[in-house]
Amino acid sequence: MRKEKIWLYLDDIRTPKDGRWQIVRSYDEFVAHIKMNGLENYETISLDHDLGDTAMNEYYNNVHPNYTLDYNNITEKTGLDCSKFLVAESMTKGIPLPAIYIHSANPIGSANMMGYINNYFMNCRMPQTCIRIKVEHTINSTN
């Protein structure tokens, strides 16, 4: 019997309407999920960039009005850290990355994540398929 591959959604406040996604809310939950299930068992991963209060403050105070992003102002790990973890996991274990998408509203953070993932794909001589997507979602009001 073939096990169905996992669809993983990283976001601290949004919940996708499509029930096939498994949801993690932070970098630590993301890493634990990947380690528990093994990278080879994922079909699709969708990443948000801003994963907490200081990241959201940076978005509203710098990215949105000034189109600048200063990671020194962010204390929690972001979706970019998750992107780096995925690449390191793929490299050290020799497991190809699954489909990776970005659903973040942060344009600079999105570009940073897509660039990081796509540069890895390019260096592996694979198509650069990491793109921004829209995932229908609801907002989790408890955070």
N, CA, C and O atoms as CSV, one atom per row, in Angstrom:
chain,resi,resn,atom,element,x,y,z
A,1,MET,N,N,0.841,-1.182,0.000
A,1,MET,CA,C,0.000,0.000,0.000
A,1,MET,C,C,0.891,1.252,0.000
A,1,MET,O,O,1.768,1.388,0.852
A,2,ARG,N,N,0.667,2.154,-0.945
A,2,ARG,CA,C,1.450,3.378,-1.066
A,2,ARG,C,C,0.881,4.453,-0.144
A,2,ARG,O,O,-0.311,4.761,-0.173
A,3,LYS,N,N,1.761,5.007,0.666
A,3,LYS,CA,C,1.365,6.074,1.586
A,3,LYS,C,C,1.224,7.385,0.807
A,3,LYS,O,O,2.073,7.723,-0.018
A,4,GLU,N,N,0.147,8.113,1.077
A,4,GLU,CA,C,-0.065,9.403,0.427
A,4,GLU,C,C,0.939,10.412,0.953
A,4,GLU,O,O,1.178,10.500,2.157
A,5,LYS,N,N,1.520,11.168,0.043
A,5,LYS,CA,C,2.528,12.166,0.426
A,5,LYS,C,C,1.870,13.367,1.099
A,5,LYS,O,O,0.690,13.650,0.891
A,6,ILE,N,N,2.654,14.055,1.900
A,6,ILE,CA,C,2.169,15.143,2.761
A,6,ILE,C,C,2.223,16.484,2.029
A,6,ILE,O,O,3.160,16.779,1.287
A,7,TRP,N,N,1.184,17.282,2.267
A,7,TRP,CA,C,1.147,18.681,1.862
A,7,TRP,C,C,1.294,19.485,3.146
A,7,TRP,O,O,0.451,19.380,4.036
A,8,LEU,N,N,2.359,20.293,3.258
A,8,LEU,CA,C,2.644,21.027,4.490
A,8,LEU,C,C,2.534,22.528,4.256
A,8,LEU,O,O,3.063,23.064,3.283
A,9,TYR,N,N,1.835,23.192,5.169
A,9,TYR,CA,C,1.543,24.625,5.081
A,9,TYR,C,C,2.104,25.309,6.317
A,9,TYR,O,O,1.668,25.037,7.435
A,10,LEU,N,N,3.079,26.206,6.115
A,10,LEU,CA,C,3.690,26.963,7.209
A,10,LEU,C,C,3.104,28.361,7.247
A,10,LEU,O,O,3.278,29.137,6.307
A,11,ASP,N,N,2.406,28.689,8.336
A,11,ASP,CA,C,1.844,30.028,8.506
A,11,ASP,C,C,1.431,30.204,9.955
A,11,ASP,O,O,0.832,29.303,10.543
A,12,ASP,N,N,1.742,31.352,10.538
A,12,ASP,CA,C,1.417,31.558,11.948
A,12,ASP,C,C,-0.026,31.973,12.179
A,12,ASP,O,O,-0.520,31.837,13.299
A,13,ILE,N,N,-0.731,32.480,11.152
A,13,ILE,CA,C,-2.113,32.917,11.386
A,13,ILE,C,C,-3.145,32.391,10.392
A,13,ILE,O,O,-4.325,32.295,10.731
A,14,ARG,N,N,-2.735,32.053,9.190
A,14,ARG,CA,C,-3.695,31.599,8.185
A,14,ARG,C,C,-3.865,30.092,8.226
A,14,ARG,O,O,-2.934,29.350,8.540
A,15,THR,N,N,-5.079,29.656,7.901
A,15,THR,CA,C,-5.399,28.236,7.795
A,15,THR,C,C,-6.001,28.004,6.418
A,15,THR,O,O,-7.016,28.615,6.082
A,16,PRO,N,N,-5.397,27.132,5.614
A,16,PRO,CA,C,-5.943,26.890,4.281
A,16,PRO,C,C,-7.310,26.219,4.356
A,16,PRO,O,O,-7.575,25.414,5.249
A,17,LYS,N,N,-8.172,26.567,3.401
A,17,LYS,CA,C,-9.510,25.973,3.348
A,17,LYS,C,C,-9.467,24.543,2.835
A,17,LYS,O,O,-10.315,23.730,3.204
A,18,ASP,N,N,-8.499,24.225,1.993
A,18,ASP,CA,C,-8.339,22.879,1.438
A,18,ASP,C,C,-7.813,21.958,2.538
A,18,ASP,O,O,-6.738,22.198,3.086
A,19,GLY,N,N,-8.550,20.928,2.855
A,19,GLY,CA,C,-8.231,20.054,3.982
A,19,GLY,C,C,-7.043,19.131,3.795
A,19,GLY,O,O,-6.672,18.424,4.732
A,20,ARG,N,N,-6.432,19.111,2.619
A,20,ARG,CA,C,-5.291,18.201,2.442
A,20,ARG,C,C,-4.014,18.705,3.110
A,20,ARG,O,O,-3.072,17.934,3.297
A,21,TRP,N,N,-3.969,19.995,3.473
A,21,TRP,CA,C,-2.772,20.563,4.081
A,21,TRP,C,C,-2.642,20.175,5.552
A,21,TRP,O,O,-3.630,20.188,6.287
A,22,GLN,N,N,-1.437,19.832,5.982
A,22,GLN,CA,C,-1.092,19.758,7.397
A,22,GLN,C,C,-0.452,21.110,7.727
A,22,GLN,O,O,0.312,21.650,6.926
A,23,ILE,N,N,-0.765,21.652,8.901
A,23,ILE,CA,C,-0.400,23.028,9.223
A,23,ILE,C,C,0.613,23.065,10.362
A,23,ILE,O,O,0.458,22.385,11.376
A,24,VAL,N,N,1.652,23.875,10.172
A,24,VAL,CA,C,2.604,24.183,11.244
A,24,VAL,C,C,2.675,25.700,11.362
A,24,VAL,O,O,2.521,26.416,10.372
A,25,ARG,N,N,2.910,26.188,12.585
A,25,ARG,CA,C,2.804,27.621,12.863
A,25,ARG,C,C,4.129,28.331,13.127
A,25,ARG,O,O,4.150,29.556,13.244
A,26,SER,N,N,5.229,27.596,13.222
A,26,SER,CA,C,6.516,28.219,13.549
A,26,SER,C,C,7.651,27.423,12.916
A,26,SER,O,O,7.457,26.313,12.420
A,27,TYR,N,N,8.837,28.017,12.945
A,27,TYR,CA,C,10.037,27.338,12.456
A,27,TYR,C,C,10.243,26.020,13.202
A,27,TYR,O,O,10.486,24.985,12.581
A,28,ASP,N,N,10.146,26.056,14.533
A,28,ASP,CA,C,10.387,24.840,15.319
A,28,ASP,C,C,9.396,23.732,14.970
A,28,ASP,O,O,9.789,22.572,14.853
A,29,GLU,N,N,8.114,24.074,14.802
A,29,GLU,CA,C,7.124,23.075,14.403
A,29,GLU,C,C,7.428,22.548,13.002
A,29,GLU,O,O,7.277,21.356,12.734
A,30,PHE,N,N,7.855,23.439,12.117
A,30,PHE,CA,C,8.186,23.062,10.744
A,30,PHE,C,C,9.320,22.040,10.727
A,30,PHE,O,O,9.198,20.982,10.111
A,31,VAL,N,N,10.421,22.358,11.405
A,31,VAL,CA,C,11.580,21.469,11.441
A,31,VAL,C,C,11.204,20.130,12.068
A,31,VAL,O,O,11.583,19.081,11.548
A,32,ALA,N,N,10.468,20.151,13.171
A,32,ALA,CA,C,10.056,18.909,13.838
A,32,ALA,C,C,9.199,18.053,12.905
A,32,ALA,O,O,9.363,16.833,12.865
A,33,HIS,N,N,8.291,18.673,12.159
A,33,HIS,CA,C,7.414,17.948,11.233
A,33,HIS,C,C,8.222,17.254,10.147
A,33,HIS,O,O,7.988,16.085,9.842
A,34,ILE,N,N,9.178,17.978,9.562
A,34,ILE,CA,C,10.021,17.417,8.498
A,34,ILE,C,C,10.867,16.267,9.049
A,34,ILE,O,O,10.972,15.211,8.426
A,35,LYS,N,N,11.459,16.480,10.204
A,35,LYS,CA,C,12.309,15.430,10.794
A,35,LYS,C,C,11.496,14.199,11.172
A,35,LYS,O,O,11.966,13.073,11.008
A,36,MET,N,N,10.292,14.400,11.673
A,36,MET,CA,C,9.445,13.283,12.081
A,36,MET,C,C,8.994,12.446,10.884
A,36,MET,O,O,8.944,11.219,10.968
A,37,ASN,N,N,8.668,13.103,9.777
A,37,ASN,CA,C,8.106,12.389,8.631
A,37,ASN,C,C,9.113,12.056,7.542
A,37,ASN,O,O,8.855,11.170,6.727
A,38,GLY,N,N,10.242,12.733,7.503
A,38,GLY,CA,C,11.245,12.520,6.460
A,38,GLY,C,C,10.924,13.341,5.221
A,38,GLY,O,O,9.797,13.302,4.726
A,39,LEU,N,N,11.891,14.073,4.723
A,39,LEU,CA,C,11.693,14.969,3.588
A,39,LEU,C,C,11.127,14.247,2.369
A,39,LEU,O,O,10.359,14.825,1.600
A,40,GLU,N,N,11.504,13.004,2.201
A,40,GLU,CA,C,11.042,12.233,1.041
A,40,GLU,C,C,9.535,11.970,1.051
A,40,GLU,O,O,8.984,11.543,0.037
A,41,ASN,N,N,8.871,12.212,2.158
A,41,ASN,CA,C,7.429,11.940,2.271
A,41,ASN,C,C,6.550,13.162,2.033
A,41,ASN,O,O,5.355,13.138,2.328
A,42,TYR,N,N,7.141,14.230,1.501
A,42,TYR,CA,C,6.380,15.447,1.209
A,42,TYR,C,C,6.189,15.592,-0.286
A,42,TYR,O,O,7.109,15.377,-1.075
A,43,GLU,N,N,4.974,15.962,-0.659
A,43,GLU,CA,C,4.681,16.258,-2.055
A,43,GLU,C,C,4.773,17.755,-2.321
A,43,GLU,O,O,5.316,18.182,-3.340
A,44,THR,N,N,4.230,18.557,-1.383
A,44,THR,CA,C,4.154,20.001,-1.566
A,44,THR,C,C,4.352,20.696,-0.224
A,44,THR,O,O,3.832,20.261,0.803
A,45,ILE,N,N,5.119,21.788,-0.257
A,45,ILE,CA,C,5.310,22.621,0.925
A,45,ILE,C,C,5.036,24.065,0.500
A,45,ILE,O,O,5.553,24.530,-0.515
A,46,SER,N,N,4.214,24.768,1.292
A,46,SER,CA,C,3.944,26.176,1.030
A,46,SER,C,C,4.381,26.987,2.245
A,46,SER,O,O,4.033,26.666,3.381
A,47,LEU,N,N,5.150,28.044,1.985
A,47,LEU,CA,C,5.786,28.808,3.051
A,47,LEU,C,C,5.281,30.238,3.148
A,47,LEU,O,O,5.076,30.917,2.142
A,48,ASP,N,N,5.088,30.676,4.382
A,48,ASP,CA,C,4.885,32.087,4.709
A,48,ASP,C,C,6.247,32.617,5.162
A,48,ASP,O,O,7.098,31.841,5.597
A,49,HIS,N,N,6.452,33.905,5.064
A,49,HIS,CA,C,7.714,34.491,5.520
A,49,HIS,C,C,7.640,34.964,6.962
A,49,HIS,O,O,8.472,34.576,7.781
A,50,ASP,N,N,6.662,35.792,7.282
A,50,ASP,CA,C,6.573,36.446,8.589
A,50,ASP,C,C,5.870,35.534,9.589
A,50,ASP,O,O,4.680,35.248,9.453
A,51,LEU,N,N,6.618,35.079,10.597
A,51,LEU,CA,C,6.099,34.063,11.519
A,51,LEU,C,C,6.030,34.539,12.961
A,51,LEU,O,O,6.295,33.757,13.875
A,52,GLY,N,N,5.690,35.770,13.185
A,52,GLY,CA,C,5.578,36.246,14.557
A,52,GLY,C,C,5.490,37.755,14.620
A,52,GLY,O,O,5.495,38.438,13.596
A,53,ASP,N,N,5.408,38.260,15.828
A,53,ASP,CA,C,5.172,39.685,16.049
A,53,ASP,C,C,6.264,40.591,15.491
A,53,ASP,O,O,5.958,41.596,14.850
A,54,THR,N,N,7.545,40.252,15.724
A,54,THR,CA,C,8.591,41.165,15.246
A,54,THR,C,C,8.679,41.136,13.720
A,54,THR,O,O,8.999,42.151,13.101
A,55,ALA,N,N,8.403,39.999,13.119
A,55,ALA,CA,C,8.383,39.924,11.655
A,55,ALA,C,C,7.233,40.751,11.093
A,55,ALA,O,O,7.396,41.445,10.089
A,56,MET,N,N,6.083,40.677,11.732
A,56,MET,CA,C,4.943,41.476,11.264
A,56,MET,C,C,5.211,42.970,11.465
A,56,MET,O,O,4.840,43.782,10.617
A,57,ASN,N,N,5.847,43.338,12.572
A,57,ASN,CA,C,6.210,44.737,12.783
A,57,ASN,C,C,7.161,45.222,11.691
A,57,ASN,O,O,7.018,46.336,11.188
A,58,GLU,N,N,8.115,44.399,11.333
A,58,GLU,CA,C,9.050,44.762,10.266
A,58,GLU,C,C,8.304,44.920,8.941
A,58,GLU,O,O,8.593,45.827,8.160
A,59,TYR,N,N,7.349,44.035,8.699
A,59,TYR,CA,C,6.564,44.147,7.460
A,59,TYR,C,C,5.804,45.473,7.416
A,59,TYR,O,O,5.883,46.207,6.430
A,60,TYR,N,N,5.073,45.775,8.479
A,60,TYR,CA,C,4.244,46.989,8.483
A,60,TYR,C,C,5.050,48.280,8.607
A,60,TYR,O,O,4.621,49.317,8.100
A,61,ASN,N,N,6.214,48.241,9.272
A,61,ASN,CA,C,6.994,49.455,9.484
A,61,ASN,C,C,8.078,49.706,8.442
A,61,ASN,O,O,8.496,50.848,8.250
A,62,ASN,N,N,8.537,48.661,7.770
A,62,ASN,CA,C,9.608,48.838,6.789
A,62,ASN,C,C,9.249,48.323,5.405
A,62,ASN,O,O,9.369,49.049,4.419
A,63,VAL,N,N,8.812,47.084,5.328
A,63,VAL,CA,C,8.575,46.496,4.009
A,63,VAL,C,C,7.449,47.212,3.286
A,63,VAL,O,O,7.622,47.663,2.153
A,64,HIS,N,N,6.315,47.318,3.922
A,64,HIS,CA,C,5.149,47.913,3.260
A,64,HIS,C,C,5.370,49.381,2.892
A,64,HIS,O,O,5.165,49.739,1.732
A,65,PRO,N,N,5.780,50.251,3.829
A,65,PRO,CA,C,5.927,51.663,3.454
A,65,PRO,C,C,7.238,52.004,2.734
A,65,PRO,O,O,7.268,52.927,1.919
A,66,ASN,N,N,8.317,51.273,3.023
A,66,ASN,CA,C,9.644,51.665,2.518
A,66,ASN,C,C,10.260,50.668,1.542
A,66,ASN,O,O,11.292,50.949,0.932
A,67,TYR,N,N,9.641,49.522,1.396
A,67,TYR,CA,C,10.152,48.430,0.563
A,67,TYR,C,C,11.586,48.052,0.941
A,67,TYR,O,O,12.438,47.828,0.081
A,68,THR,N,N,11.825,47.988,2.258
A,68,THR,CA,C,13.096,47.502,2.786
A,68,THR,C,C,12.786,46.452,3.847
A,68,THR,O,O,11.749,46.502,4.508
A,69,LEU,N,N,13.697,45.509,3.995
A,69,LEU,CA,C,13.533,44.444,4.978
A,69,LEU,C,C,14.842,44.288,5.724
A,69,LEU,O,O,15.873,43.988,5.122
A,70,ASP,N,N,14.808,44.493,7.051
A,70,ASP,CA,C,15.998,44.377,7.885
A,70,ASP,C,C,15.803,43.199,8.833
A,70,ASP,O,O,15.053,43.288,9.806
A,71,TYR,N,N,16.483,42.099,8.541
A,71,TYR,CA,C,16.342,40.898,9.363
A,71,TYR,C,C,16.850,41.112,10.787
A,71,TYR,O,O,16.520,40.329,11.677
A,72,ASN,N,N,17.639,42.146,11.017
A,72,ASN,CA,C,18.092,42.459,12.381
A,72,ASN,C,C,16.933,42.875,13.283
A,72,ASN,O,O,17.047,42.806,14.507
A,73,ASN,N,N,15.829,43.304,12.695
A,73,ASN,CA,C,14.650,43.705,13.473
A,73,ASN,C,C,13.715,42.544,13.780
A,73,ASN,O,O,12.686,42.740,14.427
A,74,ILE,N,N,14.047,41.349,13.334
A,74,ILE,CA,C,13.175,40.187,13.506
A,74,ILE,C,C,13.849,39.203,14.461
A,74,ILE,O,O,14.951,38.724,14.194
A,75,THR,N,N,13.178,38.907,15.574
A,75,THR,CA,C,13.784,38.001,16.565
A,75,THR,C,C,13.418,36.541,16.334
A,75,THR,O,O,14.222,35.660,16.643
A,76,GLU,N,N,12.228,36.253,15.800
A,76,GLU,CA,C,11.859,34.862,15.562
A,76,GLU,C,C,12.350,34.433,14.180
A,76,GLU,O,O,12.624,35.271,13.320
A,77,LYS,N,N,12.459,33.125,13.977
A,77,LYS,CA,C,12.869,32.608,12.674
A,77,LYS,C,C,11.737,32.807,11.685
A,77,LYS,O,O,10.561,32.795,12.049
A,78,THR,N,N,12.112,32.991,10.429
A,78,THR,CA,C,11.160,33.285,9.364
A,78,THR,C,C,11.068,32.124,8.380
A,78,THR,O,O,11.735,31.100,8.527
A,79,GLY,N,N,10.224,32.316,7.377
A,79,GLY,CA,C,10.147,31.343,6.291
A,79,GLY,C,C,11.457,31.208,5.545
A,79,GLY,O,O,11.724,30.154,4.967
A,80,LEU,N,N,12.294,32.258,5.539
A,80,LEU,CA,C,13.610,32.141,4.916
A,80,LEU,C,C,14.462,31.136,5.679
A,80,LEU,O,O,15.199,30.362,5.068
A,81,ASP,N,N,14.373,31.138,7.001
A,81,ASP,CA,C,15.096,30.130,7.789
A,81,ASP,C,C,14.596,28.724,7.452
A,81,ASP,O,O,15.383,27.778,7.399
A,82,CYS,N,N,13.291,28.591,7.227
A,82,CYS,CA,C,12.729,27.292,6.832
A,82,CYS,C,C,13.241,26.880,5.461
A,82,CYS,O,O,13.520,25.703,5.231
A,83,SER,N,N,13.369,27.836,4.548
A,83,SER,CA,C,13.920,27.551,3.222
A,83,SER,C,C,15.352,27.041,3.345
A,83,SER,O,O,15.735,26.075,2.685
A,84,LYS,N,N,16.134,27.695,4.190
A,84,LYS,CA,C,17.525,27.279,4.396
A,84,LYS,C,C,17.593,25.883,5.010
A,84,LYS,O,O,18.450,25.079,4.646
A,85,PHE,N,N,16.683,25.600,5.946
A,85,PHE,CA,C,16.636,24.266,6.541
A,85,PHE,C,C,16.333,23.210,5.468
A,85,PHE,O,O,16.969,22.157,5.437
A,86,LEU,N,N,15.362,23.494,4.591
A,86,LEU,CA,C,14.998,22.534,3.541
A,86,LEU,C,C,16.179,22.235,2.620
A,86,LEU,O,O,16.436,21.077,2.290
A,87,VAL,N,N,16.890,23.274,2.210
A,87,VAL,CA,C,18.041,23.078,1.326
A,87,VAL,C,C,19.119,22.260,2.038
A,87,VAL,O,O,19.682,21.336,1.451
A,88,ALA,N,N,19.409,22.592,3.290
A,88,ALA,CA,C,20.419,21.844,4.049
A,88,ALA,C,C,20.009,20.389,4.209
A,88,ALA,O,O,20.842,19.491,4.090
A,89,GLU,N,N,18.738,20.153,4.478
A,89,GLU,CA,C,18.226,18.783,4.646
A,89,GLU,C,C,18.369,18.006,3.331
A,89,GLU,O,O,18.777,16.845,3.335
A,90,SER,N,N,18.039,18.638,2.231
A,90,SER,CA,C,18.162,18.005,0.919
A,90,SER,C,C,19.627,17.684,0.608
A,90,SER,O,O,19.948,16.599,0.124
A,91,MET,N,N,20.499,18.638,0.892
A,91,MET,CA,C,21.925,18.450,0.596
A,91,MET,C,C,22.546,17.357,1.452
A,91,MET,O,O,23.251,16.493,0.930
A,92,THR,N,N,22.297,17.379,2.756
A,92,THR,CA,C,22.967,16.426,3.653
A,92,THR,C,C,22.404,15.018,3.522
A,92,THR,O,O,23.128,14.045,3.730
A,93,LYS,N,N,21.130,14.895,3.183
A,93,LYS,CA,C,20.516,13.562,3.093
A,93,LYS,C,C,20.388,13.058,1.657
A,93,LYS,O,O,20.017,11.906,1.430
A,94,GLY,N,N,20.697,13.923,0.691
A,94,GLY,CA,C,20.610,13.511,-0.705
A,94,GLY,C,C,19.187,13.246,-1.161
A,94,GLY,O,O,18.959,12.409,-2.036
A,95,ILE,N,N,18.238,13.943,-0.583
A,95,ILE,CA,C,16.819,13.762,-0.917
A,95,ILE,C,C,16.360,14.976,-1.713
A,95,ILE,O,O,16.513,16.103,-1.242
A,96,PRO,N,N,15.803,14.783,-2.904
A,96,PRO,CA,C,15.322,15.935,-3.673
A,96,PRO,C,C,14.212,16.675,-2.933
A,96,PRO,O,O,13.427,16.080,-2.194
A,97,LEU,N,N,14.168,17.967,-3.149
A,97,LEU,CA,C,13.100,18.769,-2.549
A,97,LEU,C,C,11.770,18.473,-3.235
A,97,LEU,O,O,11.735,18.195,-4.433
A,98,PRO,N,N,10.683,18.531,-2.479
A,98,PRO,CA,C,9.356,18.427,-3.094
A,98,PRO,C,C,9.018,19.750,-3.775
A,98,PRO,O,O,9.849,20.657,-3.814
A,99,ALA,N,N,7.816,19.862,-4.306
A,99,ALA,CA,C,7.349,21.145,-4.835
A,99,ALA,C,C,7.284,22.124,-3.665
A,99,ALA,O,O,6.699,21.823,-2.625
A,100,ILE,N,N,7.886,23.295,-3.846
A,100,ILE,CA,C,7.878,24.314,-2.797
A,100,ILE,C,C,7.295,25.587,-3.380
A,100,ILE,O,O,7.721,26.065,-4.431
A,101,TYR,N,N,6.306,26.126,-2.670
A,101,TYR,CA,C,5.644,27.351,-3.080
A,101,TYR,C,C,5.706,28.366,-1.949
A,101,TYR,O,O,5.949,28.016,-0.794
A,102,ILE,N,N,5.483,29.613,-2.294
A,102,ILE,CA,C,5.483,30.703,-1.329
A,102,ILE,C,C,4.108,31.367,-1.374
A,102,ILE,O,O,3.635,31.748,-2.445
A,103,HIS,N,N,3.469,31.507,-0.213
A,103,HIS,CA,C,2.165,32.182,-0.172
A,103,HIS,C,C,2.213,33.467,0.666
A,103,HIS,O,O,1.168,34.044,0.969
A,104,SER,N,N,3.398,33.912,1.035
A,104,SER,CA,C,3.570,35.097,1.873
A,104,SER,C,C,3.122,36.362,1.158
A,104,SER,O,O,3.294,36.494,-0.054
A,105,ALA,N,N,2.543,37.296,1.918
A,105,ALA,CA,C,2.178,38.609,1.382
A,105,ALA,C,C,3.373,39.553,1.366
A,105,ALA,O,O,3.305,40.617,0.751
A,106,ASN,N,N,4.456,39.189,2.025
A,106,ASN,CA,C,5.644,40.030,2.109
A,106,ASN,C,C,6.448,39.887,0.811
A,106,ASN,O,O,7.039,38.834,0.574
A,107,PRO,N,N,6.480,40.933,-0.037
A,107,PRO,CA,C,7.121,40.783,-1.344
A,107,PRO,C,C,8.634,40.572,-1.272
A,107,PRO,O,O,9.186,39.813,-2.068
A,108,ILE,N,N,9.307,41.228,-0.335
A,108,ILE,CA,C,10.758,41.058,-0.227
A,108,ILE,C,C,11.076,39.694,0.382
A,108,ILE,O,O,11.956,38.982,-0.103
A,109,GLY,N,N,10.357,39.332,1.444
A,109,GLY,CA,C,10.556,38.017,2.045
A,109,GLY,C,C,10.266,36.906,1.055
A,109,GLY,O,O,10.989,35.912,1.004
A,110,SER,N,N,9.199,37.068,0.258
A,110,SER,CA,C,8.862,36.072,-0.766
A,110,SER,C,C,9.991,35.928,-1.774
A,110,SER,O,O,10.390,34.816,-2.119
A,111,ALA,N,N,10.506,37.067,-2.246
A,111,ALA,CA,C,11.600,37.042,-3.226
A,111,ALA,C,C,12.847,36.388,-2.637
A,111,ALA,O,O,13.544,35.645,-3.329
A,112,ASN,N,N,13.128,36.659,-1.371
A,112,ASN,CA,C,14.289,36.048,-0.722
A,112,ASN,C,C,14.148,34.527,-0.659
A,112,ASN,O,O,15.098,33.798,-0.943
A,113,MET,N,N,12.955,34.052,-0.284
A,113,MET,CA,C,12.738,32.607,-0.191
A,113,MET,C,C,12.783,31.956,-1.569
A,113,MET,O,O,13.440,30.930,-1.745
A,114,MET,N,N,12.093,32.540,-2.545
A,114,MET,CA,C,12.095,31.976,-3.899
A,114,MET,C,C,13.511,31.960,-4.469
A,114,MET,O,O,13.920,30.983,-5.097
A,115,GLY,N,N,14.256,33.042,-4.251
A,115,GLY,CA,C,15.626,33.099,-4.747
A,115,GLY,C,C,16.497,32.020,-4.136
A,115,GLY,O,O,17.289,31.387,-4.834
A,116,TYR,N,N,16.357,31.808,-2.841
A,116,TYR,CA,C,17.171,30.804,-2.153
A,116,TYR,C,C,16.861,29.402,-2.682
A,116,TYR,O,O,17.767,28.643,-3.024
A,117,ILE,N,N,15.585,29.073,-2.743
A,117,ILE,CA,C,15.176,27.743,-3.221
A,117,ILE,C,C,15.541,27.570,-4.692
A,117,ILE,O,O,16.103,26.542,-5.072
A,118,ASN,N,N,15.228,28.564,-5.523
A,118,ASN,CA,C,15.499,28.442,-6.957
A,118,ASN,C,C,16.995,28.408,-7.272
A,118,ASN,O,O,17.401,27.754,-8.232
A,119,ASN,N,N,17.819,29.098,-6.485
A,119,ASN,CA,C,19.270,28.994,-6.683
A,119,ASN,C,C,19.748,27.574,-6.401
A,119,ASN,O,O,20.622,27.058,-7.098
A,120,TYR,N,N,19.176,26.949,-5.385
A,120,TYR,CA,C,19.516,25.551,-5.098
A,120,TYR,C,C,19.082,24.659,-6.258
A,120,TYR,O,O,19.854,23.815,-6.714
A,121,PHE,N,N,17.857,24.841,-6.735
A,121,PHE,CA,C,17.402,24.063,-7.886
A,121,PHE,C,C,18.341,24.267,-9.079
A,121,PHE,O,O,18.718,23.302,-9.743
A,122,MET,N,N,18.715,25.506,-9.347
A,122,MET,CA,C,19.598,25.801,-10.474
A,122,MET,C,C,20.936,25.081,-10.311
A,122,MET,O,O,21.447,24.498,-11.266
A,123,ASN,N,N,21.504,25.120,-9.103
A,123,ASN,CA,C,22.776,24.445,-8.866
A,123,ASN,C,C,22.673,22.931,-8.981
A,123,ASN,O,O,23.664,22.252,-9.247
A,124,CYS,N,N,21.462,22.406,-8.778
A,124,CYS,CA,C,21.220,20.964,-8.950
A,124,CYS,C,C,20.821,20.635,-10.390
A,124,CYS,O,O,20.494,19.491,-10.704
A,125,ARG,N,N,20.851,21.650,-11.262
A,125,ARG,CA,C,20.451,21.499,-12.664
A,125,ARG,C,C,19.012,21.018,-12.795
A,125,ARG,O,O,18.683,20.165,-13.619
A,126,MET,N,N,18.168,21.603,-11.945
A,126,MET,CA,C,16.740,21.294,-11.966
A,126,MET,C,C,15.973,22.556,-12.332
A,126,MET,O,O,16.489,23.661,-12.162
A,127,PRO,N,N,14.752,22.410,-12.831
A,127,PRO,CA,C,13.946,23.605,-13.141
A,127,PRO,C,C,13.706,24.438,-11.885
A,127,PRO,O,O,13.489,23.899,-10.800
A,128,GLN,N,N,13.748,25.751,-12.047
A,128,GLN,CA,C,13.527,26.680,-10.932
A,128,GLN,C,C,12.019,26.903,-10.790
A,128,GLN,O,O,11.459,27.828,-11.379
A,129,THR,N,N,11.378,26.048,-10.007
A,129,THR,CA,C,9.919,25.979,-9.954
A,129,THR,C,C,9.290,26.607,-8.715
A,129,THR,O,O,8.069,26.565,-8.566
A,130,CYS,N,N,10.084,27.183,-7.832
A,130,CYS,CA,C,9.520,27.801,-6.625
A,130,CYS,C,C,8.915,29.147,-7.007
A,130,CYS,O,O,9.627,30.062,-7.420
A,131,ILE,N,N,7.593,29.261,-6.865
A,131,ILE,CA,C,6.868,30.474,-7.252
A,131,ILE,C,C,5.899,30.875,-6.146
A,131,ILE,O,O,5.629,30.106,-5.223
A,132,ARG,N,N,5.382,32.100,-6.259
A,132,ARG,CA,C,4.335,32.560,-5.338
A,132,ARG,C,C,3.002,32.018,-5.817
A,132,ARG,O,O,2.706,31.997,-7.012
A,133,ILE,N,N,2.207,31.580,-4.853
A,133,ILE,CA,C,0.864,31.094,-5.155
A,133,ILE,C,C,-0.127,31.729,-4.190
A,133,ILE,O,O,0.255,32.289,-3.162
A,134,LYS,N,N,-1.378,31.635,-4.530
A,134,LYS,CA,C,-2.445,32.071,-3.630
A,134,LYS,C,C,-3.145,30.819,-3.124
A,134,LYS,O,O,-3.600,29.989,-3.912
A,135,VAL,N,N,-3.228,30.689,-1.817
A,135,VAL,CA,C,-3.923,29.565,-1.192
A,135,VAL,C,C,-5.130,30.148,-0.466
A,135,VAL,O,O,-4.980,30.986,0.424
A,136,GLU,N,N,-6.320,29.706,-0.843
A,136,GLU,CA,C,-7.515,30.174,-0.153
A,136,GLU,C,C,-7.408,29.794,1.326
A,136,GLU,O,O,-7.094,28.653,1.663
A,137,HIS,N,N,-7.674,30.765,2.200
A,137,HIS,CA,C,-7.448,30.531,3.618
A,137,HIS,C,C,-8.448,31.304,4.486
A,137,HIS,O,O,-9.184,32.172,4.016
A,138,THR,N,N,-8.438,30.953,5.748
A,138,THR,CA,C,-9.144,31.718,6.777
A,138,THR,C,C,-8.065,32.248,7.730
A,138,THR,O,O,-6.930,31.771,7.715
A,139,ILE,N,N,-8.418,33.212,8.539
A,139,ILE,CA,C,-7.476,33.786,9.508
A,139,ILE,C,C,-7.759,33.201,10.882
A,139,ILE,O,O,-8.901,33.191,11.342
A,140,ASN,N,N,-6.708,32.715,11.534
A,140,ASN,CA,C,-6.817,32.178,12.883
A,140,ASN,C,C,-6.807,33.363,13.851
A,140,ASN,O,O,-5.779,34.021,14.011
A,141,SER,N,N,-7.930,33.636,14.490
A,141,SER,CA,C,-8.034,34.812,15.365
A,141,SER,C,C,-7.471,34.579,16.760
A,141,SER,O,O,-7.475,35.506,17.570
A,142,THR,N,N,-6.989,33.388,17.074
A,142,THR,CA,C,-6.463,33.114,18.412
A,142,THR,C,C,-5.047,33.596,18.581
A,142,THR,O,O,-4.577,33.698,19.715
A,143,ASN,N,N,-4.334,33.900,17.496
A,143,ASN,CA,C,-2.932,34.367,17.615
A,143,ASN,C,C,-2.885,35.870,17.708
A,143,ASN,O,O,-1.804,36.448,17.813
